[in-house]
Amino acid sequence: MARFLFATWEGGGHVQPLLLAAAGLKRRGHAVLVLSDAANAGDAAALGLDLRPWTTAPSQAGKSRDDDRLKDFEATNPMEVIQRLLERVIAGPALAYGRDTLAALEAFPADVVVTQELLFGVMAAAEAAGLPLALFAANIWTFPTLAGAPPFGAGMAAATNDAERAMHAMVAQVTRTLFQAGLPDLNAARAELGLAPLADLFDQLDVARRVLLATSAAFDFAPDPVPAPFAYVGPYLADPAWAQPLAAPAGTEPLVVVSFSSLYQAQEAALRNVIAALADLPVRAVVTTGPTLDPAAFPAPPHVTVVRSAPHGALLADAAVFVTHAGHGSTLRPLMAGVPLLCLPMGRDQNDNAARVTARGAGLSLAADASPETIAAAIRRLLDEPGFRKAAVALGSAIRADEAARSAEDALEGLV
């Protein structure tokens, strides 16, 4: 038996995949402790995991809009999003994350530390403690450090010629430079932890012996094979613990399922436009608002059911189209069920996920502020043109194969 300390923060869809991997190790007989925000205690308990909340580091008590400390929906440009990440997650609280991690290690002397890829303070603590470190990324890779992969965030397709490769390299270098604004805070934290300063913020990632990409290689645009220490370990996805039972609405019309982020991303207008688009379509529909929005705020016609949550796994078995912001889990799960997607990305990794869907012909992508008429036309195409479902079935089959072979537990055991 080995001891694994997992660390993450309340940032939405990346929490559950890391917890699923932790639960997998516990089922194998290992001892596991999770460090995370208090808001994730219920998610951990549902998987039989012990969670220790952050004490000096930021710890959200809930999942509401007011609880969200990143508030990237307020940012007006990508530079501001990076600044918020640096100040509120990556570098600003790095010392607090590091101290909390070391305190947890005193009470739970782990053999391996596993952290979500944005918690640089946890990485520094593992380095200071001399422990093997693995990063767990429940999405496509976030940082401009994976050669051959398109830059994160812009929704760029895989490069096919020298000009496109040069464009990717330029965007990656600009992004890398912007992130260096967090280096002074990170180095100050490292000094307090007894570590030498770094010349580049991303040198902190080099401490990791494994970088586990908990997504599907068949879905991603990254090089095959990815260079060490990167490794695809397959997607870790399931309905969240807070999803409430709901049967698909009765009827023979095609079922459209709508789901946007479980975090607040100012998605009210997009949800209302989707509901308006569905109003005149001959479909049945289920719209889930997530924990941050009140379903009562979204009036809908009788054939459109609006609820806070529902078991997407069950609904997808009957779904004809899935409308989504294109978060990682909200993209892969419909594809695994062979359901074509209409993507309305709103930031983060969503433009990139949408680009991967459309490149394979498995769906369509629109601007988040698309009109009801434009959304309705796109849904009609997805219902009427069989090529979209055929492509979704093909891509979904490959993703399911990656899920069946998922291997994070094996990779982490290899570090002991």
TIFI-245803 format. One line per 4 residues: number of its first residue (from 1); their letters; for each residue x, y negated, z of C-alpha. Coordinates in Angstrom, 1 decimal, always signed. Each point is the difference from the previous one (the first is absolute). Layout:
// TIFI-245803
NUM = a = X,Y,Z ~ ...
This chain:
// TIFI-245803
1 = marf = +0.0,+0.0,+0.0 ~ +1.2,-3.5,-0.9 ~ -1.2,-3.4,+1.1 ~ -1.1,-2.6,-2.5
5 = lfat = -0.7,-3.7,+0.7 ~ -2.3,-1.6,-2.7 ~ -0.4,-3.8,-0.3 ~ -2.5,-2.0,-2.0
9 = wegg = -2.1,-3.1,+0.3 ~ -3.6,-0.9,-0.8 ~ +0.4,-0.8,-3.7 ~ -3.0,+1.9,-1.4
13 = ghvq = +0.4,+3.0,-2.3 ~ +3.5,+1.0,+0.9 ~ -0.9,+1.0,+3.6 ~ -2.0,+3.2,-0.6
17 = plll = +2.5,+1.6,-2.4 ~ +2.8,-0.3,+2.6 ~ -2.3,+1.3,+2.7 ~ -0.9,+3.0,-2.2
21 = aaag = +3.7,+0.8,-0.4 ~ +0.5,-0.3,+3.7 ~ -2.9,+2.3,+0.7 ~ +1.5,+2.5,-2.5
25 = lkrr = +3.2,+0.1,+2.1 ~ -2.0,+0.5,+3.2 ~ -1.9,+2.9,-1.6 ~ +3.4,+1.6,-0.6
29 = ghav = +0.8,-0.2,+3.7 ~ +2.0,-3.2,+0.2 ~ -0.4,-2.7,+2.6 ~ -1.3,-3.3,-1.6
33 = lvls = -0.5,-3.5,+1.4 ~ -1.4,-2.9,-2.1 ~ +0.9,-3.6,+0.6 ~ -2.6,-2.4,-1.5
37 = daan = -2.5,-2.7,+0.6 ~ -2.7,+0.7,+2.6 ~ -2.5,-0.2,-2.9 ~ +1.3,+3.3,-1.3
41 = agda = -0.6,+2.0,+3.2 ~ -3.3,+1.4,-1.2 ~ +1.6,+1.1,-3.3 ~ +2.8,+1.8,+1.8
45 = aalg = -2.3,+1.6,+2.5 ~ -2.2,+1.4,-2.8 ~ +3.1,+1.9,-1.2 ~ +1.0,+1.1,+3.5
49 = ldlr = +2.9,-2.4,+0.2 ~ +1.3,-1.9,+3.0 ~ +0.4,-3.8,-0.8 ~ +2.0,-2.5,+2.0
53 = pwtt = -0.9,-3.6,-0.9 ~ +2.5,-2.6,-0.6 ~ +0.6,-2.1,+3.1 ~ +2.4,-2.9,-1.0
57 = apsq = -0.5,+0.4,-3.7 ~ -3.3,-1.1,-1.6 ~ -2.9,+2.4,+0.7 ~ -3.4,-0.6,-1.5
61 = agks = -2.8,+1.1,+2.3 ~ -2.6,+0.2,-2.8 ~ -0.4,+0.2,-3.8 ~ -2.0,-3.2,-0.6
65 = rddd = +0.9,-3.0,-2.1 ~ +0.9,-1.9,+3.1 ~ +2.3,+2.8,+1.2 ~ +2.0,+0.0,-3.2
69 = rlkd = +3.4,-1.6,+0.7 ~ +1.3,+0.0,-3.5 ~ -3.0,-1.8,-1.6 ~ +1.5,+0.3,-3.4
73 = feat = -3.4,-0.9,-1.5 ~ +0.8,-3.6,+1.0 ~ +3.2,+0.0,-2.1 ~ -0.1,-2.0,-3.2
77 = npme = +3.0,+1.6,-1.8 ~ +2.3,+3.1,+0.2 ~ +2.8,-2.0,+1.7 ~ -2.4,-0.8,+2.9
81 = viqr = -0.9,+3.7,+0.3 ~ +3.7,+0.9,+0.4 ~ +0.4,-2.7,+2.5 ~ -2.9,+1.3,+2.1
85 = ller = +1.4,+3.5,-0.2 ~ +3.4,-1.1,+1.2 ~ -1.2,-2.2,+2.8 ~ -2.8,+2.3,+1.3
89 = viag = +1.2,+3.6,-0.7 ~ +3.5,+0.5,-1.5 ~ +2.4,-2.5,+1.7 ~ -1.7,-2.4,+2.4
93 = pala = -1.1,+2.7,+2.5 ~ +2.9,+2.4,-0.8 ~ +1.5,-0.3,+3.4 ~ -3.3,+0.6,+1.7
97 = ygrd = -0.6,+3.1,-2.1 ~ +3.5,+1.1,+0.7 ~ -0.3,-0.4,+3.8 ~ -3.4,+1.8,+0.0
101 = tlaa = +1.5,+2.9,-2.0 ~ +3.0,+0.3,+2.4 ~ -2.3,+0.0,+3.0 ~ -2.2,+2.7,-1.6
105 = leaf = +3.2,+2.1,-0.7 ~ +0.9,-0.2,+3.7 ~ -3.3,+1.6,+0.9 ~ -0.1,+2.3,-3.0
109 = padv = +3.5,+0.9,-1.1 ~ -0.6,+0.7,-3.7 ~ +2.1,+2.0,-2.4 ~ -1.2,-2.0,-3.0
113 = vvtq = -1.6,-3.5,-0.5 ~ -2.5,-0.5,-2.8 ~ -1.2,-3.4,-0.9 ~ -2.2,-1.8,-2.5
117 = ellf = +2.3,-1.8,-2.4 ~ -0.7,-3.6,+1.2 ~ +1.1,+0.4,+3.6 ~ +3.6,-1.0,-0.2
121 = gvma = +0.2,-0.4,+3.7 ~ -0.8,+3.7,+0.5 ~ +2.8,+0.9,-2.5 ~ +2.5,-2.1,+1.9
125 = aaea = -1.0,+1.7,+3.3 ~ +0.5,+3.5,-1.6 ~ +3.4,-1.2,-1.2 ~ +0.9,-1.3,+3.5
129 = aglp = -1.1,+3.3,+1.6 ~ +1.9,+2.0,-2.6 ~ -3.0,+2.0,-1.1 ~ -0.9,+1.4,-3.4
133 = lalf = -2.5,-2.4,-1.7 ~ -2.6,+0.6,-2.7 ~ -2.2,-2.5,-1.7 ~ -3.5,+0.9,-0.9
137 = aani = -1.6,-2.0,-2.8 ~ -3.7,+0.8,-0.6 ~ -0.1,-1.7,-3.4 ~ +2.3,-0.8,-2.9
141 = wtfp = +3.4,-1.4,+1.2 ~ -0.3,-3.5,+1.4 ~ +3.5,-1.5,-0.4 ~ +2.2,-0.8,-3.0
145 = tlag = +2.5,+2.7,+0.9 ~ -1.1,+2.9,-2.2 ~ +1.8,-0.1,-3.3 ~ -2.2,+0.7,-3.0
149 = appf = -3.3,-0.8,+1.7 ~ -2.1,-3.1,-1.0 ~ +0.1,-2.9,+2.5 ~ -2.6,+0.3,+2.7
153 = gagm = -3.1,-2.2,+0.0 ~ -0.3,-1.3,-3.5 ~ -1.7,+2.9,-1.7 ~ +2.8,+0.5,-2.5
157 = aaat = +0.0,+3.1,-2.1 ~ +3.0,+2.4,-0.3 ~ +2.7,-1.5,-2.1 ~ +0.3,+1.5,-3.5
161 = ndae = +2.9,-2.1,-1.5 ~ +3.0,-2.1,+1.0 ~ -2.0,-3.2,+0.0 ~ -2.5,+1.4,+2.5
165 = ramh = +2.7,+1.5,+2.1 ~ +1.8,-3.4,+0.1 ~ -3.3,-1.7,+1.0 ~ -0.5,+2.5,+2.9
169 = amva = +3.6,-0.5,+1.2 ~ -0.5,-3.8,+0.0 ~ -3.2,+0.2,+1.9 ~ +1.6,+2.4,+2.5
173 = qvtr = +2.9,-2.2,+0.6 ~ -2.2,-3.1,+0.6 ~ -2.1,+2.1,+2.4 ~ +3.2,+1.2,+1.8
177 = tlfq = +1.2,-3.5,+0.4 ~ -3.3,-1.2,+1.5 ~ +0.1,+2.7,+2.6 ~ +3.4,-1.2,+1.2
181 = aglp = -1.8,-2.7,+1.9 ~ -0.6,+2.6,+2.7 ~ +3.7,+0.9,+0.4 ~ +0.8,-2.5,+2.9
185 = dlna = -2.8,+1.4,+2.1 ~ +0.9,+3.6,-0.7 ~ +3.7,-0.6,+0.8 ~ -1.0,-1.8,+3.2
189 = arae = -2.0,+3.1,+1.0 ~ +2.9,+2.3,-1.0 ~ +2.4,-2.0,+2.2 ~ -2.3,+0.4,+3.0
193 = lgla = +0.0,+3.7,-0.7 ~ +3.8,+0.2,-0.2 ~ +0.2,+0.4,-3.8 ~ +2.1,-1.8,-2.5
197 = plad = -1.5,-2.6,-2.3 ~ -1.1,+1.0,-3.5 ~ +0.9,-1.9,-3.2 ~ -3.3,+0.8,-1.7
201 = lfdq = -3.4,+0.6,+1.6 ~ -0.5,+3.2,-1.9 ~ +3.2,+1.5,+1.3 ~ -2.1,+1.0,+3.0
205 = ldva = -1.8,+2.5,-2.1 ~ +3.3,+1.8,-0.6 ~ -0.2,+1.4,+3.6 ~ -2.8,+2.3,-1.1
209 = rrvl = +1.0,+3.6,-1.0 ~ -3.3,+0.5,-1.8 ~ -2.4,-2.3,-1.7 ~ -3.2,+2.0,-0.3
213 = lats = -2.4,-1.3,-2.7 ~ -3.4,+1.3,+1.0 ~ -1.6,-0.4,-3.4 ~ -0.1,+2.1,-3.1
217 = aafd = +2.9,+0.1,-2.4 ~ -2.5,+0.6,-2.8 ~ -1.7,-3.2,+0.9 ~ +3.0,-2.2,+0.4
221 = fapd = +2.3,-1.8,-2.5 ~ +3.2,+0.7,+1.8 ~ +2.9,+1.9,-1.6 ~ -0.1,+3.8,+0.1
225 = pvpa = +1.7,+1.2,+2.0 ~ +0.3,-2.9,+2.5 ~ +3.5,-0.5,+1.4 ~ +0.9,+1.0,+3.5
229 = pfay = -1.0,-0.8,+2.7 ~ -3.4,-0.5,-1.7 ~ -2.3,+3.0,-0.3 ~ -3.6,+0.5,-1.1
233 = vgpy = -1.9,+2.0,+2.7 ~ -3.5,-0.2,-1.4 ~ -3.0,-2.1,+1.1 ~ -1.4,+0.3,+3.6
237 = ladp = -3.6,-1.0,-0.3 ~ -3.3,+0.7,+1.8 ~ -3.2,-1.8,+1.1 ~ +0.8,-2.3,+3.0
241 = awaq = -1.2,+0.9,+3.5 ~ -2.5,-2.9,+0.0 ~ -1.8,+1.1,-3.2 ~ -3.7,+0.7,+0.7
245 = plaa = -2.0,+2.9,-1.6 ~ -2.0,-1.0,-3.0 ~ -1.6,+2.1,-2.7 ~ +0.0,-1.1,-3.6
249 = pagt = -3.2,-1.8,-0.9 ~ -2.7,+2.2,-1.6 ~ -0.5,-0.2,-3.7 ~ +1.4,+1.2,-3.4
253 = eplv = +1.6,-3.3,-1.0 ~ +3.8,-0.3,+0.0 ~ +1.5,-0.7,+3.4 ~ +2.3,-3.0,+0.3
257 = vvsf = +2.0,-0.3,+3.2 ~ +1.5,-3.4,+1.0 ~ +2.7,-0.5,+2.6 ~ +2.3,-2.9,+0.6
261 = ssly = +2.8,-0.3,+2.7 ~ -0.5,+1.1,+3.6 ~ +1.9,-3.2,+0.8 ~ -1.4,-3.5,-0.6
265 = qaqe = +1.2,-1.4,-3.4 ~ -2.7,-2.6,-0.6 ~ -1.9,+2.6,-2.0 ~ -3.5,-1.3,+0.6
269 = aalr = -0.4,-1.7,-3.4 ~ +1.3,+3.1,-1.8 ~ -2.4,+2.3,+1.9 ~ -3.0,-2.3,-0.8
273 = nvia = +1.0,-0.1,-3.7 ~ +0.2,+3.8,-0.1 ~ -3.4,+0.3,+1.7 ~ -1.5,-2.5,-2.5
277 = alad = +1.5,+2.0,-2.9 ~ -1.6,+3.2,+1.3 ~ -3.4,-1.6,+0.4 ~ -1.0,+0.5,-3.7
281 = lpvr = +1.9,+3.2,-0.7 ~ -1.8,+3.4,+0.0 ~ +2.1,+1.5,+2.8 ~ +0.0,+1.0,+3.6
285 = avvt = +2.6,-1.8,+2.1 ~ +1.6,+0.0,+3.4 ~ +2.0,-3.0,+1.1 ~ +2.2,+0.2,+3.1
289 = tgpt = +1.1,-3.3,+1.5 ~ +2.6,+1.4,+2.4 ~ +0.5,-0.9,+3.7 ~ +0.6,-3.8,-0.6
293 = ldpa = -3.3,-0.9,-1.8 ~ -3.6,+0.3,+1.1 ~ -2.2,+1.9,-2.5 ~ -2.9,-2.2,+0.9
297 = afpa = +1.8,-2.9,-1.7 ~ -0.3,+1.7,-3.4 ~ -3.7,+0.3,-1.1 ~ -0.4,+2.6,-2.8
301 = pphv = -2.8,+1.5,-2.1 ~ -1.6,+3.3,+1.1 ~ +2.2,+2.2,-2.2 ~ +3.2,-1.5,+1.7
305 = tvvr = +0.7,+1.2,+3.5 ~ +2.4,-2.3,+2.0 ~ +1.6,+1.5,+3.1 ~ +3.1,-0.7,+2.1
309 = saph = +1.5,+3.4,-0.7 ~ -0.7,+3.4,-1.6 ~ +1.9,+3.2,-0.6 ~ +1.5,-0.7,-3.4
313 = gall = +1.2,+3.6,-0.3 ~ -3.6,+1.2,-0.1 ~ -1.3,-2.8,-2.2 ~ +2.8,+0.4,-2.6
317 = adaa = -1.2,+3.5,-0.8 ~ -3.1,-1.6,-1.6 ~ +1.4,-3.3,-1.1 ~ +0.2,-1.1,-3.7
321 = vfvt = +1.9,-3.3,+0.7 ~ +2.0,-1.4,+2.9 ~ +0.3,-3.8,+0.3 ~ +2.9,-1.0,+2.2
325 = hagh = +2.6,-2.6,+0.9 ~ +2.6,+2.7,-0.9 ~ +1.7,+0.6,+3.3 ~ +2.1,+3.1,-0.1
329 = gstl = -2.5,+2.4,+1.7 ~ -2.9,-1.6,-1.7 ~ +1.6,+0.7,-3.4 ~ +1.4,+3.5,+0.5
333 = rplm = -3.0,+1.6,+1.6 ~ -2.5,-0.8,-2.8 ~ +2.6,+1.1,-2.6 ~ +0.5,+3.3,+1.9
337 = agvp = -3.8,+0.5,-0.4 ~ +0.3,-0.7,-3.7 ~ -2.0,-3.3,+0.4 ~ +1.0,-3.0,-2.2
341 = llcl = +0.6,-3.3,+1.7 ~ -0.9,-3.6,-0.4 ~ +2.8,-1.9,+1.7 ~ -0.3,-3.6,+1.3
345 = pmgr = +3.4,-0.5,+1.7 ~ +0.4,-2.7,+2.6 ~ +3.7,+0.2,+0.9 ~ +2.6,+2.2,+1.8
349 = dqnd = +0.5,+3.2,-2.0 ~ -3.3,-0.2,-1.7 ~ +1.1,-1.5,-3.3 ~ +2.6,+2.7,-0.3
353 = naar = -2.5,+2.8,+0.7 ~ -2.4,-1.5,-2.5 ~ +2.8,-0.1,-2.6 ~ +0.7,+3.7,+0.5
357 = vtar = -3.7,+0.8,-0.4 ~ -0.5,-1.9,-3.2 ~ +3.3,+1.2,-1.5 ~ -1.3,+3.6,+0.2
361 = gagl = -3.4,-1.0,-1.4 ~ -1.7,+1.0,+3.3 ~ -1.9,-3.2,+0.6 ~ -0.2,-3.8,-0.6
365 = slaa = +1.3,-3.0,+1.8 ~ -1.6,-3.4,+0.4 ~ +0.9,-3.2,+1.9 ~ -1.3,+0.0,+3.6
369 = dasp = -2.3,-3.0,-0.9 ~ -1.5,+1.7,-3.1 ~ -3.6,-0.9,-0.6 ~ -2.9,+2.4,+0.6
373 = etia = -0.6,+0.2,-3.7 ~ +3.7,+1.0,-0.7 ~ -0.1,+2.5,+2.8 ~ -3.3,+1.5,-1.3
377 = aair = +1.5,+0.3,-3.5 ~ +3.1,+1.8,+1.4 ~ -2.1,+2.5,+2.0 ~ -2.1,+0.7,-3.1
381 = rlld = +3.2,+0.8,-1.9 ~ +1.2,+2.4,+2.7 ~ -3.4,+1.7,+0.0 ~ -0.4,+0.2,-3.8
385 = epgf = +3.5,+0.7,-1.3 ~ +1.1,+3.6,+1.0 ~ +3.6,-0.7,-0.6 ~ +0.3,-1.8,+3.4
389 = rkaa = -1.2,+3.0,+1.9 ~ +2.1,+2.4,-2.0 ~ +3.1,-2.1,+0.8 ~ -1.0,-0.2,+3.7
393 = valg = -0.4,+3.8,+0.2 ~ +3.4,+0.6,-1.6 ~ +1.8,-2.5,+2.3 ~ -2.0,+1.2,+3.0
397 = sair = +1.1,+3.6,-0.6 ~ +3.6,-1.1,+0.0 ~ -0.4,-2.0,+3.2 ~ -1.8,+3.0,+1.7
401 = adea = +3.0,+2.2,-0.9 ~ +2.3,-2.5,+1.7 ~ -2.4,+0.0,+3.1 ~ +0.1,+3.7,+0.1
405 = arsa = +3.8,+0.0,+0.1 ~ +0.3,-2.9,+2.5 ~ +3.1,+0.4,+2.0 ~ +0.6,-2.9,+2.5
409 = edal = +0.0,+2.5,+2.9 ~ +2.7,+2.1,-1.7 ~ +2.1,-3.1,-0.7 ~ -0.2,-1.2,+3.6
413 = eglv = +0.8,+3.4,+1.5 ~ +3.1,-0.1,-2.2 ~ +1.3,-3.0,+2.0 ~ +0.0,+1.8,+3.3
